[in-house]
């Protein structure tokens, strides 16, 4: 199912970096999954029963609670931050593999040259969007740092999450340049 | 008409034009939304919003279930869960006339219980069941039609990606929506099975029956579904029972399917990496569309477009039921042109205010409401109806994605045969929509019984 297009030269290196970055984001997603699972297990089995409780079951639960760590504090906010970072890291890979859905039914009979033109347009919008958001979210990072915004429970500073996000946006711009080159090539081929 | 409203409508027109010329739907929304807000609010405000808009949008807690359920479905695909499901269904009902096709439907339903996507269900079940159906001598039309239609069950049976998105747009409880979709999903399975039974009654040659399975095979195949039952019972059952929120439930689902794949020895590093990259593609696409939809929403509500449309429809003098059926028909039509997710994100922000307005506002009581139910109930009822009709686009021309996926697997069967094979199932779906419109209780009962509605 993974049909990463084949490139040569610098585009190939860029494509590899983008794919690796998406995989890293996937690992962040897995980390969030594990954290949430830990929370559920911890909340159900990791808390020892009240000292007043006696009997075999209470002892068993105490024994289990001794092995299993309690619930992860701040799972809610770290889920939000983790998923956000992961989602941004997926964007360049989507651009690279053309996973962003479009409706091609209206232009099914258009000539390759027109399609090349439409794709050029779409790539320019993607590039412009990536660059604009990179610039604006850099300003966002500076704001977050200046005002010292953190999450509520773990006091995790939001600006740290912005760093991988800015990398993602930079890679998104790179992926947009690659698809722009592709579509320009198709455009020139169509006119020849 | 105010100037802002006119700019809003012009924006909608440009959006449709951009989508028509192959602009990815997310970027079309971002472009129109961004420029529209810049015009109406001035650049300074929008530039300031952009600093945190995407961060805020991507870190919505309720959205976190999306990538997790997508990952769960992808791991389930790599782990060969579909094979075990089909094998079990086949020993149970495969001996009947048309039984192998019925087994494929049952297996699709089972897979839909761990996967929230139609395309993934169609393609993975297609790979497993199509060769079996051909070997059993099923006609190309019935074999491919069954699988294309069965794929729809992936989204109709919770968890469902489209339903999660709907719940977020209209601010409904995801658990309520999952509960509401359950009985309609089971009705779909039953109607599909009846469809096959009738089909092979009329054309006995299309679906031959084969002998009953041996006892050994029966035992081992049945044992194979136990893991699926456990995952479904824990994840969806746990959500219904209120043991945990959808997000931790989805996380547990991922871990369970992961462990299952490891135990079956079908999930090496490579397969896991592929599952992650497939998840990256789907989740990245959805998040970008969500961001675009948010920008478009800011623009449209600033221009007052949804309110204007709602007022206009409410004053049109049409009966509430007529409006509902018109909106559903519009969704079916739109579904022929674009994918279900983009469509829900584009259309629901306009359609939902119309229905609330006609029903008599947010806090109307059931007696005086246009639809005879509170707006909260209407939200649930319409959500399930919308879910069904947007999925019809997957099995109808011109862009029946499920049909394309199955056709790609069955190269020797012309696509027209697949569309013909899907036809009876399409009729079954229309029957189901009619049943659910006539008896809203089928949708509203379970959430209420579980204490959510």
Interface residues (C-beta under 8 A of the other chain):
Chain A: X1 X2 X19 X22 X23 X25 X26 X27 X29 X30 X32 X33 X34 X35 X36 X37 X39 X40 X75 X76 X79 X80 X81 X83 X84 X86 X87 X88 X89 X90 X91 X93 X94 X97 X99 X100 X101 X102 X103 X104 X105 X106 X107 X115 X118 X119 X121 X122 X125 X126 X129 X132 X133 X136 X137 X139 X140 X143 X158 X161 X162 X165
Chain B: X19 X20 X21 X22 X23 X24 X25 X26 X27 X30 X31 X47 X50 X51 X52 X54 X55 X58 X59 X60 X61 X63 X64 X67 X68 X71 X244 X247 X248 X250 X251 X252 X254 X255 X273 X274 X276 X277 X278 X279 X280 X281 X282 X283 X284 X285 X287 X288 X289 X336 X337 X338 X339 X341 X342 X398 X399
